[in-house]
């Protein structure tokens, strides 16, 4: 009699109070559900998997929460020096404090191990080297576990594309109507400017070609150390190389295919400099 009472309670909980018209199918007879510990264990595992998935979704960075997530991470992680290691040597970079979202994003990716075993996958000599991605399933999984998002642009006229500048790429928007285009940064793809000193003649050509005016204070820097002024005010520069420009030059000079990808993979690892 007592067993029948508990069995009735279990059936009511499965069917739902007041919803007896709905048919609930159990993978085993109801008596077996009560007795079978393996089924209980399977249900527990499913519940834990669902809970883990919900927690993962809550932790993902999206375009809706990117400001909050990165701002919070930046408050808790104050580092400004990082190292990119390659087979050609190391590149040491100082991250700017006044581009806080980009600084936080780069630190977060390093601390999560995202960049390790990614590539410098696009190299253009006398221009720049681009990295932060790779064509492997593993990288896709890493992105999925962090989130698909863009970083609101933090373009500042004071941060120019001088030689050694670190900046984030912007998604190709050639298929987007001009009025809807933006300068938000890619979350994962970065580049380092490699081009050397510029002549006044070259800068005049740049100004004419891109319909821009290079401020004299910037020209002094471009004359002395080089850079790519036509990118200024379009992409967020959020750091600069302070050691390892010769390594950047070595990478920029490697043989590439028709897509500007190095013929021999150039893997990177990253770390925080304490």
N, C-alpha and C positions, 0 to 999 in steps of 0.2 A: 504493500500500500504506500509506504514511504517512498519507495523507488518510483512509483507511478507519479506521485506528487512532484518530485524533483524533475522527472522527465517532462511533465507538463509545463513546469516553469521554464525549462530550457527551450522547449518548442515555442513558447510565447515570446521569449527573448529573441529567437531567431526570426520568427515571423513578424514581430513588431506589434506593439499593443494597438488593438483596434484595426489591424490590417490583415485579418485572417484570410481574406480573399486572395492574397498574393501567395504564389507558390515559391517556396525557397527550397532549392535543391542542394542537398549536402553530398559531398563526394563519397561518403560512407553512410550506412544506416545510422540513425540517430543514437542507437545504443552503442554502436562502435565508436562514435565521436566521443562519447563520455568515457569509454574504456581505453581508447587507443592513445597512448602517450606520444607515439610517433606523429600522429596528426596534430596533437597539441603543439609539439615541437615545430612542425612545419608552419603552423599558423603563427607561432612566435617569430620565426625567422622572417616570414612575410611581413609581419608587423614592423619588425626592426628595419627591414629593407625600405619599407614605405616611409618610416620615420626619418631614416638617413637621407632619402631622396628629398623629403620636404625640407630638412635642414640644409641640404646642399643648395636647393633653390633659393632659400632665404639668404645664403651667403654669396650667391652669384652677383657680380657687378653688372648692372644694366644701364641703359641710357637714362632711365628714370632715377636711379639712386647713385649714379657715379659721383656726383658732387659730395654727397654725404659720406659715402664709403671711402673715397680717396682723402677727403678732408680729415676724417677720423684717423685713418691710417697715418697720414702725415703728421698729425698731432702726437701720435704715439711713437713715431720713428723719425728721428731728427737727422739722420746721417746725410752727408752731402758728398762723400767721396766713394767712388766705385771703381772697380777694375774689370776690364774685358780681356780675357786671356785667349790667345790664339797660338798656332804653331809657329808664327813669326815673331811672337813676343807679346808683351802686355801693353794695354792702352789704359792709362789712368785718367779719370774724368772727374771734374768738379761739377756738381749739380747746383743750379741756381735756386736760392730760397724764394725768390719772387715769382717763380712759376710753380707754386706748391702742388697743384694737381698732377703735373707732369713728373715732378720730383717724387711724389708719393707713389705714383703708378710704377715708375721705373724701379724704385726700391722694393715695392710689393712683388713685382715680377721676379726680381733677383732672389728675394727671400723665399719665394715659393719654388725656386729652381726652374722657372719657366725657360730662361734663356739657355740653360745648359744643353748642349748638343744641337742648338740651332745654328744657322749659317750666316756668313756674309754672302748673300745670294745674288746681289747685284752690285757690280763694280764698274765704275766709269773713270778711267784715268784722267787726271787733271780736272776732276769734278768732285766725286764723292764715293763713299762705300756705304752700302745699305745692308742691314741685318735685322735679325729678330724673328726669323721664320724658317721653315723647312718643309719640304713636301713629304712628310711622313705622317702616318696615322697617329703616332704618339703625340705629335705637336697639336693635332686636331683635338685629341682628348684633353690635353692640358688647357687649351683655349676653352673647351666646353666646361671644364671644371672651374675656371675662373670667371668666364662670362664673355659675351659678345657685346661690346660697347665702344663708344668713341669718347675721347677726352675733350671737354670744352676748350676751345683755343685760348691760349694765354700769350698771344703774340704781343711783343713789346718792341718798340722802335729802338730801344737801347740794346737789345740783344740781336746782333746782326750775324749774317752767315759768313763770318770770318773763317779762315783756315783753322780747323780743329773744332768748329762749332758742332754741338750735338743737337739734333732736332728730330721730331717725329714726322713721319710721312702723313699725307692726307689721302683718303680714299679717292680713287678716280671717279670724277663726277661728270664726265663727258656726256653721259646719257641722261643727266638731270638738267631740267630747264634752269637757266642761269639764275632766275629769281629765287630758286629753292636751294642753291648751292651754299655751302658753308665751309669754314676753315677748321672744323673740328679735327682733332688728330686721331690717327690710328692708335689703338691701344698697345700694339705689339711691334710695329715696324719702325725702326729708327735709322738715321743716317748720320754720317760724320763727313763734314766738308774737308776736302783734301787739296783743292786747287791752290797754287802758290801765288806770289805777288802779281798784281795787275798793273798794266801801264795805263796812263791817262787816255791814250788812244783807244785801248780796249774798252775802258769804262765808258767813253763817249759812244762807242758802238752799242754797248749794253743799254745805255740810256735811250738811245734812238730805237733800238729793236723792241724793247719792252715798254717804251713810253713811260719811263720813270726818271726821277731826278735823285741822284745819289748825293746825300749831304756831304759837305767838305770834310767834316770830322770823320765820317765813315771812309771817305776816299783815302785819308791818311793811313788808316788801318789796312785797307785793301792794297795800297801801294807797298806797304811795309811787309805784311805777312801773307796777303792773298785772301781769297774767298770767292763767294758767288753772290754778288749783290742783287741779282735779279730775283732771288728767293726771299729777300727781306720783306717783312710785313705780310707774308703769305703763309709761312709755316712757323710753328712755335719752336724757337731755340731755347733749350732749357738747361744747357750745360756746355762745357768746353774741355778739350783735352789739355792737361797740364804736363803730361809725360807720355811719350810713345808716338809722337807724330811720325817718326821714321818707320814705325810699324804700320801706321796708316798708309804711308807711301809704298811700302812693300806690298801690302794687300791690293792697293790701287793699280799696281803694275803687273799683276798676274795675268796669264792668258785667259781670255773669256770666249764664250760662244756668241752666236748671233743675238742672243737675248741678254748679253752682258753678264751672264752667270759664269763664275770661275770654272774652268774645266776640271780643276781638282778642288774638291770641297774644302772650304775653310770653316771648320767648326769653332764655336766659341763656348767658353764658360764664363761665368761672372761671379763676383763676390763683392761684399761691402768692405771698404777700407776703414778700419777702426781708428 
